Amino acid sequence: MRGHIRKRGSTYSIVVDVGRDENGKRKQKWISGFKTKKEAEKALAEIIAKIEKNEFIEPSKITLQQFINEWLKIYGEPKWAPKTLVSNKSLIDNYIIPNLGHIELQKLKPVEIQKFYNSLKEKQLSNTTINYVHRLLNQVLKFAVKWQYIAKNPCELVEAPKKDKKEFVTWNFEHVKKAKKIFKDTPIYIHVMIALYTGLRLGEICGLRWEDIDFKNQTITVRRTAQRIDGRFIFKEPKTETSKGIISIPDFLVQILKQEKNKQLQNKLIFGEKYITEYEGFISVWEDGRFKEPDYVTKKFRKILKKQSDIPVIRFHDLRHTHATLMLRSGVDLKIISKRLRHGRISTTADFYSHVDLEMDREALRKLESNLS
């Protein structure tokens, strides 16, 4: 690798050989704007050293916004699930581009990113949202390094706030017994029971087909999740391998599922040609075969709970937490609970339900104290 210095007016420029193109022709790179020959010589030595180590990044005036647009077409749009794409584009369009998009990618400094996060905090954005912005921007800039637009990722030198600790309310054993009666004759009874006895997410419950139920071995296999994007339903495979899984179910839930399946078969006969077959085979359907969507289940669940005072009003997703909490209180090993919830790491489960461990520890201590007194 060779290079030389040229004086152009009152400043100096570097001319560097950066290899050959696809036709074997020598490629040269000009870098201008050095005030003294000594500065140019130092820069030339550094550049040649980087070239020899294959660490040289050609200067580019591409902005962060231009790179993100390119990155979305090549990576984001083909890779992400529809719901994730909508969510991430919202973060990009509402926060990243308006604040940092105009900056040249190679000139983006850690301090500018840190100031950006601070400004989001001043606008009362939650730590969780800022953390999501950071993770997304960090991912973008990692690809900028991989694709040799920049030498280092400035996000790695920035401190982003940790996500806010999620607060959730769960039902106890008595609440669950009452819930069985409250939801018994409602359109979402099957959804509530599956959530309580398996810990499945609502999208996963609505994505279940009868072929996913093994009545003989009493298991449910999670193969897909239901999402509504731009007015239409999309059924996607879980985004990670750990999100898939086979979950055992008790006799009580097996019987409820059998009753629901028989009811659907009867409804199909009753409606005849008027029965909608588009979603045939799915568990979450109305009497006429229309799809019973997650949004409806969520709203109906909340509406039913607000009409009574026997049990706390919680989110549908808190049924998943209720399942885990009650299993933990029943003495089920944390590793088994983590597998049922299909968490990637057991530490994730432990972090979520550490408060239950503490309560159980205190209860055990009270029993010990009572026995010793």
N, C-alpha and C positions, 0 to 999 in steps of 0.2 A: 504494500500500500504506500502511495507517495502523495505528497501535496506540496504546495508552494504558496508564497505570499506575494500579493501584488498591491502596489499603491495606486489608489484611484482618487485623485484630487487630494484632499487633506486627510483622508482616512485610508485604512488598509483593509484588504479583503483576503480571505483564505480560499484557495482552490484545492479541493481534495478529490482524489480518485476513490470512488465508493464502489468499485467493482465493475461488472459488465452487464449489459442488458441481455434480453433473450436472444438477440442476434450476435452476441459476442462483442458488441461495440463498447468501448470504454465509457463509463459514466463518471461525470465530474459534478461536484457540488460546490457552488459559490456561497460563501458566508461573509457578509459585509458588515461594516460599521465599527471597526476597531480604530480607536484614536491613535494608538502608537504601534510601532512594529513589534515591540516587546509583548504587548497584549495579544497581538495576532500570532506570534510565535508560540506563546503559552497555550492558546486555544487550539492551534494546529497540532501540537504535541498531544493534548488531551483527546482530540478527535481521532487522531491516528491510533492512539492506544485503545479507544473504544471500538474502533473498526476492527482491530486485530482480535479483540475479545468478543466480537459480534454483538456489541452493546450500543452501537451507534444508531441514533434515531434521527432521520432526516428532518430538518426544520419544516414545520407546516403551520399555516395560518388557519387551519380548520378550527371552528369554534366548538364548544361543548355541545351546543344545540345541533350543529351539523353532524357531529359524530353520533349523538344519540339517535338522530333520524336514521342514520346508516345502520347503527347497531340494532335498532328495532326491526328493520326490514330483514336483516341477516339472522338475528338471534331471537329477539323478543317475540315477534309475531308468530314465527313458526313453532317456537318452543312452549310458550305459555298456554295454559288453559284459558278459555274465553273470559271467565270471571277474573282471573289473575291479570289478564291483559288489560281489561277495563280498569281495574284497581290501580295497576302500575302506571298506566297512561295518565290517570287522574293525578297521581303524585308528580309525574313529570311535567304535565301541562300547568298544574296549579302552583307548584313550588319550585322545582329545579330550574326549568327553562326561564321563568320570569326573573329569577334572581341570579342565575349563573350562566344561562345559555349564551350570552353575548361574549363571554370570556374565551380567548383562544385556548384550546385544550392544553397546549404545551406551556401556557403561562398561568394555568390554574394552580394556586398555592393553597397549602393547608390552612393558612390564616383566613383566606377568603371563605373557605368552606365552614370554618369554625364560626366566623361572623354570621354566615348564612343561618346556621343552626341557632345561634343566639337570637337572631331576628325572628325566627319562627317561634321561639320560646316567648319572646316579648309580645307576639301576636296571640298568645294564649293557646297555642297548639299543645296538645298533650305530648308527654314524653314518648308515648307509644307511637304516635304519628311521626314524630321527628326521627325516632329510631327506624321506622319503616323507610323514611326518605333516605336516611344514611345507608341502610343496607342496599337499597336500590342504586344509589349513586356509587357506592363502593363496588357493586357488581359491574356497573357500566365502566368504571375506570380500570377495573381488573382486565376487562377485555381490551381497553385501550393499550394496556401494557402488552397483552398477548399479541395484539395485532401490530405492535411496534409503532404506535402513534406517540407514546410517551415512555420514558425510561422507568419512572416510578409512579406508584399510585399515591397521590396526595391524601386520599381518604384514610390511609393507614396511619397517618400522623395526626389525626383529628379525634377528639373525644366526643362521642355522641351519647346522649342520655340513655339510660337503660329503660326498657319498657315499664310502664306503670304496672304495679302488682294488681292482677285481676281480682276483683272482689266478686264473690258469688255466694248465693244462698242455696242451701240444699234442704231437702225434706228428710225427716227422720222416719223410722219404721211405721209409726202411727199415721204420719202424713200420707205415706204410700198406700196404706190400707184404705184411708178415706178417699184418696185419689181414684182408686179402682172403682168405687161406687159413684163418685162425681162424674167421671168420664165414660161410664159403662155404656150409656145409650147415646153417645155423641158421635159425630162423623170422624173424630180423630182418636177414638179409643185404641185402635190397633197401633197407631203411631206412638201414643204415650206409653203403652205397655212394652213395645219393642225397645223404646229408649230406656225405660226403667230397668229392664231385665238384660239389656246387652250393652248399654252405653254408646250405641251408635249415634252418629250425628244425624240431624234431620235430613240433609241432602242424601246421605247414605240410605236412610230408611225409605225415602221416596224413590230411590233408585233400585230398590230390591225387586226382583222378579221371583215368581214361584219356583223357578229352577234353582234359585239360590238357597232354598230351604230344603234341608235333608231331614225329613220327618223321622226316618228310621234311626239315624244316628243323633238326632236332635241337635243340629248345628245350622248356623246361618253363615254363608260365605259372602263377604263384602267384595263386590266386583266393580261397582260403579257408583257415581254420585250424580244427583239431579240438580241442575242449575237452570235458572231462567235468565237468558241473555238476549237483550234487544227484542223482547216480546215473544221469544220462542224457547222451548225446553231443549236443553242439551244434556246428554248423559255421557259423562266422562269417566275414564278409569281413574282411580285414586292416584294422586300425583307422585306418591312414593310407594315402594314395595312394602314398607312396613304398614302403610295405610290399608293394604289389602289384608285379608286374614279370614280364618274360620273360627267362629265363636260358638261355644256350646250354649244351649238354651234349656230352661227347666220345663217340666211337664206342663205347668200352668200356661206358659207361652205357646207351647206346641199345640195345646187344645184350642187356644184363641185363634191361632193361625189356621188350624184346620177348619174352624167354624167360619172364618173369613173367606177361605177358599171356596167352601161349599156355598156360601152366600153369593159369591161372585158368579159361580156356575149357574145358580138359580136365576140371578138377575139377567144373565145372558139369554136364558130361555124366555124369560118374561118379556124382555125388550125386543127379542128377535132381530129383524133386519134394522131396527132403529138403534141397536147396540153399536157403540163406537169401538172399532177394533184397533185403532191406531196404537193404543197403549195396552192392548191385550197381553196378559202375562205379568203385568206389574201389580204389585200388592196395593199401591196407593192409587185407587181409582174410585170414582163415584158409581152409583148403581147402574148408570147408562154407559159406563166405560170411559167417561172423560177422566183425564188425569187430575188427581187431587194434589195440587202443587204445594211446595214447602211454604210459600208465603201465606197461603190460606191456613195451613196448619198452625203456623206461628201466631197469627192474629186470632184465630179461634181459641187456641190454648189460653191466651192472655184474657180474652173476653170471658171465657167460662170461669177462670179463676177469680176474676174481679167481681163476679156475681155471688160469691160465697165467702165465708169467713172462717171456715174450718182449717184451712191450710194456707201457708204463706204464698203470696203471688211471686212466682219466679219466672225466668225466661225458659223457653223450651230447651235451650242448650244446657241449662242447669240440671236437666234430668240426667245428662251424661255425668255431671259431677255428683249427682245424687247416687247414681249407680256405683261409682267408684268409692264414694264415702261410706256407703252402707256395706259394701264388700270389705272395706278396710276395718270397719267397726265389727264385722262378723268374724274377723281373724284371718281373712284371706291374705296370703302372701303378696307383698307388693309387686313381686316379679310377675305373678299371675295377672294382677290387675293391670299392670303396664302392658302385658301382652293383649289383654282383652280390649284395652283402649287403643292399641296399636301405636303406642308412642315409640319414637325411634330409639330413645334411651330411657332406662329406668329412672335416671336422675330427673327427667322431665316430670314423671309421675310423682316422684318424691317431693319435688319442689311445689307442685300444685297442691298436694294434700298434706303438707308438713303440719298445718294447723290441726289436722285430725290426729296425727301422731302425738302431738303435744297434749291434746285433750285426753287421749287414751292413756298417755303416760301419767297425767295427773290423776285420772280415775284409778289407775293401778296403784298409785301411791296412796290414795285415800283408802283403798281396800286394805293395803298393807298396814297403814296406820290403825285402821279399825281392828284388824286381827291382833295387833300387838298391844292394844290398849286394854 
